[in-house]
Amino acid sequence: MSGTFLGMPAFPVAAKAAVGDATLRANLRHATHTIRDKRAAAVAELEDWDRLREAGKQIKDHTLRHLDRYLLQLEEAVTAAGGTVHWAADADEANRIVTALVRATGETEVVKVKSMATQEIGLNEALESAGIAAYETDLAELIVQLGHDRPSHILVPAIHRNRGEIRDIFRAEMGEWGRPAPDGLTDTPADLAEAARLHLREKFLRAKVAVSGANFMVAETGTLVVLESEGNGRMCLTLPETLISVVGIEKTVPTWRDLEVFLQTLPRSSTAERMNPYTTMWTGTTDGDGPRDFHLVLLDNGRTDTLADEVGRQALRCIRCSACLNVCPVYERAGGHAYGSVYPGPIGAILSPQLRGTESEIDASLPFASSLCGACYEVCPVAIDIPEVLVHLRERIADQGGHRLERAAMKAAGAVLGSPRALAAAERLAASTRRLHPKRLPGASAWTDSRELPEVPAESFRAWWKRNRT
């Protein structure tokens, strides 16, 4: 990946600061509880939800096992339909490809459909350094961009902002990016949406180049699919003369029929809708309809390395619904910025360390940013066992030398618990010194500052059993 958010500390440090922000916690609590309650109602409407979930898992696992074959099939189908396919091994290569394609058109600005992949590689910054302005058109992404902010949620990037903050951002910043906010703009949702509509309409009608991602790519036909709720995606995908789509290789599905499953599970799990208001599909180019030039940039950027991990690869099933964020007690309190990645929450805690590696302090801390409660697994529409991957990554980090104190403690505990004689001796020692035990554990203040150590009983169960049953 292109790296962590500039200057971000490890998760425990960033989360501690976020938890102290009462406004942030209130915004997150209101938004996540609202979304997850609506999602639960939408999912409950389907009697076969569990079967759809299993079908999505099976389709994704099959595709990942045969991804090499399906990617070649996808390239052949896109090329036959009039598109051009580019392969990008990492973020730098993807940014170079897109920058060169935009420069070839002679344009100096692009409009963008909401895309996690382009945020992952830092495309906006790369284009800016080349003198090309990239305008976000999704409402939440527009708020983040105008506010010189970072996204904090997969589905609702501005979830950490309330209506009053959004109004102030529009009033202060819209004029610097194009059409200014109307005079007397209020914080009512209708007024804010109208201000965004007027601001963006000028960009839609002027833009000659658009950049998008995709929710799915169909290998069988070369079709790309974008699901969205506002109509901005439809404008970007149909009006410009050139369309450049940057898509992670894991977004591939084998056949058109496979979409039947995901077009039911993704809307319900993300926006709690039975179907998206706008589902745009395109296959190459068509004379007189849509962009004249279509370029597909297939992005690896750590995905092949992730695929090689038999446990961790299930993270690549993710369809970016964000259901796991909305039920996570850690995300609800810490927010998305604490994760130091475009992928926050439980899925980010397992995806970012695999795409970027675990060498940095923040990536080594992410697998520990969880209570392992399992709520994320219960709501995942493709059954990613996030707790399993978290534990797997924690083991990897311990093996590479991280968390030395914990590793030494676990090794010592294993030696004691593996020997009945040593365990009995430890129990006798603990019982005889129980009055001297501290309430806080030295070296583990982050845990015991808010918890007291349990009292050791005067007699162990082993000793009680021996005294009463022999």
N, C-alpha and C positions, 0 to 999 in steps of 0.2 A: 504494500500500500504506500501511499505518498507520505505517510507519517502521521503522528498524532497532532491534535490541535496544538498550535504553537504555545509553548509555555505551560502546558497542562501538567500538574503534579500527578502522583499516583492516586488511585481511586480513594483510599482512606482519607487523604488530605483534602482532596476536592469535595468529597461527600460531606466531610465535617463542616466545611464552609457552607455548603448548600443547605444542610439541615438547619442551620442557624437563620436561614432566610424565611421568615414567616409568610411573606407574600408568595414566594415561590411554592412553598408547601401547600398553601391554600389553593393556588391555581392548579397544581398537579392533582391534588386530592379531588377537587371538583370535576376536573376533566376526565381523569382516569376512571373514577367511579361511574360517571355518566356513560362513558363509552362501553365499559365492560358490562353494565346492566343491560344496555340496549343489545349488545352482542349476544348475551345469554338468551334473551328473548327471541332473537332472530334464529339462533341455532336450534332452540327448542322446537321451532316450527317443523323441523325436518325429522321424521322418524328414522331415517336411514343415515343420520349424521355420522355415526360411528363407522358405517361401511364406506361412506365418502372419504372419511379421514384415512382409513386403511388403504383405500384405492389411491389416494394422493400419495401416501407414503410409498406404496409399491411402484407407482409410475416413476416417482423421483429416484428411488433406489435402482430400478432397472436402467433408467437413463444414465445415471452416474456410473454404473458398471460398464456401460457401452458408450460412454460419452465421445470417445474418439471417432467411432463410426457415425454417430448422429451429427457431430459437428461437421464432418466432411459432407454428409448428406445435406445439411443445412446450407453450407457454402455453395454446393452445386445448385440447389433450388433457388437461392437468392440470385445467383449469377444468371441462371436461365431466365429469371423474371425481370432482368434488366438492372439489378443492383450490383454494387461492388463491395466485396468483402475484404476487410483488413484484419490482420491478426496482431494483437498487442500483448507482449509478454509481461509488461509491467506498466505502472502509471506513467512513467516518463515517455515510453514509446507511444502509449495511447494519446497523451497530450500532444506529442509531436505530430502524430497522424492527423488529429482533428484540427490543430492549428494550421497545418499545411493545406488541408482541404478548404478551410474558410478563406485563407489567403488566396487560394486559386480562384475563388469567386470574385475577388476584388472588394468584398464587403468588409466592414469594420464593426459590425454588430450582429448578434444572433439572439433569437428568442429561445427559451429553454422550457421543456416539459420537466416536471419534477422527476429527478433521477438520483437514486442513491449511488449508482456507479460513478457518475460524473463528480459527485461530492467526494466519493472515496479517493479519486485520483487527483482532486484539486484542480479540475479543469477550468473553473472560472478564473482562478488566479493565474493559471498558465496562459489563458487567452488574454487576460488583462496585461500581462507582461509583454505580450506580442502586439499590444495596441488594439485589441478587439474587445468590445464591451459585450458581456453576456447578461441578458435580462431574464430573471426568473419570472415565470408567469403564473405558477400556482400561488394561490392567495397566501398560504402560510409561508411559503418560500419567499414570496415578495416581502412579507413582513420582516422576515429574518434578514434579507438582503438590505432593505432600506434601513433597518436598525443596526447595521454593521455588527450583526450577531452571528451565532452559530445555531444550527438546528439541534433540537433536544428530544425529538421523537421521530420515529420512522414515518408514521402516518400524518401526524400534526406537528410539523417542525417548530411551530411557534406556540406550543402548548403551555410554555412557561410564561406567556404574556396574557394579560387580561385586556378587556376592551378599551379601558382608559389609556393603557400604555400604547396600544395599537393606534388609537386616534392621535396621540401625541407624536408618534413616529411618522404617520402619514402627513400631519401638518408640517413637521420640521423637514422631512426628507424628500417627499415626492417631487417637489419642484426642482431638486438637483438631478433627478433621474429622468425627468420628462414632464408630463402634464401635472401641475400642482394640485394639491387637495382642494376641494371646494371650500369657499369661505363659510365659516360657521359649522364646519364638520363636527358632528356629534359622535358619541360612542355607541350608537345603536347599530346592531348588525346590518340592517338594511342600508344605512348611510355609509358604513365602512365598505360594504360590498360594492356599492355604486361608485364610490371613489376609486376603488381598485379597478372596476370595469372600465371606467372612463380613462384612467391612466394607461391601462394595458391595451385598450382597443387601438390606440395610435401605433403602438409597437407591432401588434399583429398585422395591421394593414401595411406597414412600412417594411417589415423584415423580409429579406430575401433568403436567409439561411436560418434553419432551426436545428437544435440539438435535443435529442431525447434519449431515454433509456427504453426498456421494454419489460413488461411483466413476464411475458412468455415469448419463445421463438419456436415455431413448429418446423421440425426438420423435414417432414414429409412434403411441405408445400413452400417453405421459405417465408412463411407469414410471420409478422411480428404483431404483438398484441399489447395495447396500453389500456389499462382501466383507470378511470378518473371520474370525479364527481362535479367538476366545475365547467367543463367545456373549453378551458384554456388549452388542454392537450389537443383537442380536435382542431382548434385554430392553428396551432403550431405544426401539426402533422399534415395539414391539407393546403394551407395558404402559401408558404414559402416555396421558392424554386428548388432549393437544395435541402435535403434532410439527412442529418448525420445521427445515427443511433449508436450509442456506446452501451454494450450489454455484456454482463458477466456470462461466461460460458455455461454456468450451471442453470441458466434460465431456459435451456433447451428442453422441449418435450418431443417425443417421437412423432405423434400423429395428431391430426386435426381433432379426432375424437377424444383425445386426452383432455382437451380444453373443457369438455363437458363437466369434468370433476371440479376443476379449479375455478371455473366461472360460477360455481355454486358456493364453494368454500371460501374463496378470497373475499368477496363482498361482505358476506355475513360475518367473517372473522375480523374484518378491518373496520368498515363503516357501518356495520349492522344493517346493511341493506340486502334485499333479496337479489338485486342485481345492480350493477353500477349504472348511473345515469348515462355515462358515455363509455362505450367499449369500442375502441378504434382498432381496426385490423387492416394491415396493408401488406401487399406482396409485390416487391420490386417497384417498378414504375409503370404507369399507364398513360399513353398519349392523351393530353387534354384533361387529365384528372389527377390532381395532386402534384407533388414535386416532380420536376423533370429528372433530377439526379438523386439517387439514394445510395448512401454509404453505410455499411454495417461494420462497426469496429468490435470485434470479439475480444473481450478482456479476460486475461488470465489473472495476473496480479496476485499470486499466492494461492489460487484455487487448485492448481494441479498438486501443489504440496499438501493442501488440505485433503484432497481426494486420496492421497496415499495413506492417510491415517484411517484405519478401519473403524475406529470409534468416533473420531472427530469429524469424519466426512459427512455424517448425517446433518451437520449444520448447513451443508449446501442444499438441503431440501427446502430451506426457508423460502417462502413466497412473499416475505416482507409485509405481513398483515398487521403486525404490531400487537397482536392479542397478548403476547407474553409480557409486554411492557405494562399493559393496563391492569394486570393482576399481580404484578410483582411488588411486594412490600418495600423492597430496597429502592427500586426505581421511583416509587410514589413519594418517597421521602428525600431522595438524593437528586432526582432529576437526571436529564440526559447528558448535560455538560460534564458531569463528574466522570463519565466513562472515557472522555478524551478521544472520541471516535465518532464518525458519522453513524455508526451502528451502536446505539445505546441499549440499555436494558439487558435482560437475560440473553437474548440472541447475540447482542454485541459482546457480552462477556465470554462467549465461546467462539464467535466468528472473528472478531478483531485479532485476538492473540494467534489465531491460526493463519490469517492472511498476512499479518505483519511480523509474526514471530514473537517470542516471549523474552527477548533480550532487554528491552527497555523496561524501566521501572513501572510505568503505567500498564503495559501489556502483561507483565508478570503479576500485577495486582488484580487484574480483571476477573480471573477465575475464582477469586476469593470474595468477589462482590455479590454474594448470594447467601441466603439462609438455607438453601437446599430444601425449601418447603415443597417443591414439586408443582406449584400452581401453574407454572409456565408450561410444563409438559401436558397438564390436563387440558389446556385450552388450545394447544398447537394444532392447526388443521392438517399438518402432515406428520404429526406424532414424533417430533424431534425430542429425544430424551435429554433435555438440557442439563438436568442434574447429573446424569451419567457422564456427559462430556466435561462438565465443570470439575468433577472429581478426577477424571482422566487427565485434564490439563494441570490440575494441582499436583498430581503425581509427577508429571513431566517437569514442572517447575522445581519441585523438591529434588528431583534427580539431577538437574543441571546446577544445583548449588544454592538455589534460593531458599529462604526460610530455614536457615541452618539450625536455629534454636528449636524450631518445631520438629525438624527432622531428627535431631538428637533425642528430643523428648520421646518421639514415637519409637525410636530404636530401643531406648531404655525400657519403655513400657512393654514393647514386644518381648524383650528378654525376660521381664518379670512375669508377664501374663503367660508366657510359654513354659514356665517352670512351676509346678504346684508347690514345691518346697520354697522357692523364692517368693511366690505370692503369699504363702502363709506367713513367712517372716516379715514381709512388708506390711501385712495386715496387723500383725502383733506390734510392730514398731509404730504404725500410724495410731493405733488405739492407745498405746502407752504414752504418746506425746501429744494427744489430742488437745490438751489445754494450751499448748504452746503454738498451735497452728495460727497463722495470720488470716485476717479476713480478706486480704488482697494478695494476689499471687505476684511476687516480684518478677519483673520482666514481661508481664502480660497485662499491663494496666488498661490497654484498650478493651480487654474483655472484662476485667474485674472492677473497673471504675463504676460500672453500672450493675454489677452482680457480685454477690458474696459467695465465697466458696462454701459448699455444703459441709455441714458438721460431720466429722467422723464418729461413728457410733462407738460406745465403750467396748462393745464386743462384736466381733465379726460373725457373719452367718456361719462360717466354717467352725468357729469356736463354739457357738451356740449349739450347733448340730452335734458336735462331738460330745458336749456336756450333757445333752438331753436325749441323745438317740443311741448311745453306745453303752 
